[in-house]
Amino acid sequence: MNVQEFIREQVTTHPIVLFMKGTPQFPQCGFSAAVVQVLKQSGVTQVAAMNVLESDELRQGIKEYSNWPTIPQLYINGEFVGGCDIVKEMFENGELQQMLADAGVAGEA
């Protein structure tokens, strides 16, 4: 399986996938930490986190997959949502919570 197939499998198999630097328990950059925090505040209890620092191929592959140059990248039900700034903005205006609720993946915030 090549990296593009792996990425496609991850985003279509798991309701929420976060490609990030580090892990949710130990983020390796402020932007990744911010997205993890927003997801927690939104009531998300399960996220498939992919640490792009473990693989150069994955780090480059996700940028090509989404045609988005930065990490972190959040996917909900196979749909690319965005990076840190977009996720934070969507959280602030309630769009993220609605998207999570519609996807059936958010707990009680």
FENQUI-V52917 format. One record per residue. RES is the residue in one letter. OMEGA is omega in whole degrees, -180 to 180 (none if undefined). Layout:
RES;OMEGA
RES;OMEGA
//
This chain:
M;177
N;-173
V;179
Q;177
E;178
F;-180
I;-180
R;179
E;-179
Q;-175
V;179
T;-179
T;-176
H;180
P;179
I;177
V;177
L;172
F;-171
M;174
K;-176
G;-180
T;178
P;179
Q;-178
F;179
P;-178
Q;174
C;-177
G;-179
F;177
S;179
A;-179
A;180
V;177
V;-180
Q;179
V;179
L;177
K;-180
Q;180
S;178
G;180
V;-180
T;180
Q;175
V;174
A;-177
A;178
M;-179
N;-177
V;178
L;180
E;-176
S;176
D;-180
E;178
L;-179
R;179
Q;-177
G;-179
I;177
K;178
E;-178
Y;-176
S;-172
N;-179
W;-169
P;-172
T;177
I;18
P;175
Q;-178
L;176
Y;175
I;-177
N;175
G;-177
E;176
F;-179
V;180
G;178
G;-173
C;-176
D;-180
I;-180
V;179
K;179
E;179
M;177
F;-177
E;-179
N;174
G;-179
E;-178
L;179
Q;179
Q;180
M;179
L;179
A;179
D;180
A;179
G;-174
V;-180
A;173
G;177
E;-179
A;none
//
